[in-house]
């Protein structure tokens, strides 16, 4: 099953998240993912999302996490 989720980047106390599509059967610590879909910065509330790729993954049955679902609703509506 493919999930669309956040992966944390950035320094200590300065989080920065990448929005990625990942195979949920793989371990999280491998660092491999299927596609990079965008980013989210919670400190500035700035985010960017590749709409075409995200829509493609959602149409193919990918399941977004709660926070990613909120970001998708913000960008696609």
C-alpha positions as CSV (number, residue, x, y, z in Angstrom):
1,X,0.0,0.0,0.0
2,X,1.3,3.5,-0.9
3,X,1.0,6.2,1.7
4,X,1.5,10.0,1.3
5,X,3.2,11.2,4.4
6,X,5.6,13.8,5.9
7,X,9.3,13.1,6.5
8,X,11.2,15.4,8.8
9,X,14.2,17.4,7.7
10,X,16.0,20.4,9.1
11,X,18.0,21.3,12.2
12,X,17.1,20.6,15.8
13,X,14.1,22.8,16.9
14,X,13.8,24.0,13.2
15,X,11.6,21.3,11.6
16,X,11.0,21.2,7.8
17,X,8.9,18.5,6.2
18,X,9.0,16.9,2.8
19,X,5.7,15.4,1.5
20,X,6.5,12.0,-0.1
21,X,4.8,9.0,-1.5
22,X,6.2,5.9,0.2
23,X,5.5,2.1,0.2
24,X,4.2,1.4,3.7
25,X,5.6,-2.1,3.7
26,X,9.2,-0.8,3.8
27,X,10.9,0.3,7.0
28,X,10.9,4.0,7.7
29,X,14.6,4.3,8.3
30,X,15.7,3.2,4.8
31,X,15.2,6.7,3.5
32,X,13.8,5.4,0.1
33,X,10.6,6.8,-1.2
34,X,8.7,6.6,-4.5
35,X,8.3,10.3,-5.3
36,X,8.8,13.7,-3.7
37,X,5.5,15.6,-3.9
38,X,6.3,18.9,-2.1
39,X,7.2,20.5,1.3
40,X,5.7,22.0,4.4
41,X,7.3,24.4,6.8
42,X,5.3,24.6,10.1
43,X,7.2,27.6,11.4
44,X,6.1,29.9,8.5
45,X,3.0,27.8,7.5
46,X,4.4,27.8,4.0
47,X,3.8,24.8,1.8
48,X,4.0,23.7,-1.8
49,X,2.5,20.7,-3.5
50,X,2.9,19.2,-6.9
51,X,-0.8,18.9,-7.8
52,X,-0.5,16.6,-10.8
53,X,1.7,14.0,-9.1
54,X,-0.4,14.1,-5.9
55,X,-3.6,13.6,-7.9
56,X,-2.0,10.7,-9.8
57,X,-1.1,9.0,-6.5
58,X,-4.5,9.6,-5.0
59,X,-6.2,8.2,-8.1
60,X,-4.0,5.1,-7.8
61,X,-5.2,4.5,-4.2
62,X,-2.5,6.1,-2.1
63,X,-3.7,6.9,1.5
64,X,-2.6,10.3,2.9
65,X,-2.0,10.8,6.6
66,X,-4.2,13.2,8.6
67,X,-1.8,16.3,8.3
68,X,-1.1,15.6,4.6
69,X,-4.9,15.3,3.9
70,X,-5.3,18.8,5.4
71,X,-2.5,20.2,3.2
72,X,-4.0,18.5,0.1
73,X,-7.4,20.0,0.8
74,X,-5.7,23.5,1.2
75,X,-4.0,23.2,-2.2
76,X,-6.4,21.3,-4.3
77,X,-9.6,23.2,-3.4
